[in-house]
């Protein structure tokens, strides 16, 4: 069964997020180091939390792997990706790992 990793960047007081760096440099690092193990990636930029509601998140990255073993291999190779976080944000991201069911 496919497994997904969601990396969620919440908006908070005194936080920042550099979208240009994230899309051009950070996601390239994801591809370079984790790419052999992943099936697909999708990045969603937060625009709103509902009608007339500001977004609660800067972005959500959705990364899909063939199975738990592929996720484990990708996470073992993710050191440079994790070390890059301070280059585009001061947010501590949340993560959700789960089975893809639809």
Secondary structure as GFF3:
##gff-version 3
##sequence-region A 1 102
A	DSSP	beta_strand	3	10	.	.	.	ID=ss1
A	DSSP	alpha_helix	19	21	.	.	.	ID=ss2
A	DSSP	pi_helix	22	26	.	.	.	ID=ss3
A	DSSP	alpha_helix	27	34	.	.	.	ID=ss4
A	DSSP	three_ten_helix	35	37	.	.	.	ID=ss5
A	DSSP	beta_strand	38	45	.	.	.	ID=ss6
A	DSSP	beta_strand	57	65	.	.	.	ID=ss7
A	DSSP	alpha_helix	68	76	.	.	.	ID=ss8
A	DSSP	alpha_helix	79	83	.	.	.	ID=ss9
A	DSSP	three_ten_helix	85	87	.	.	.	ID=ss10
A	DSSP	beta_strand	94	99	.	.	.	ID=ss11
###
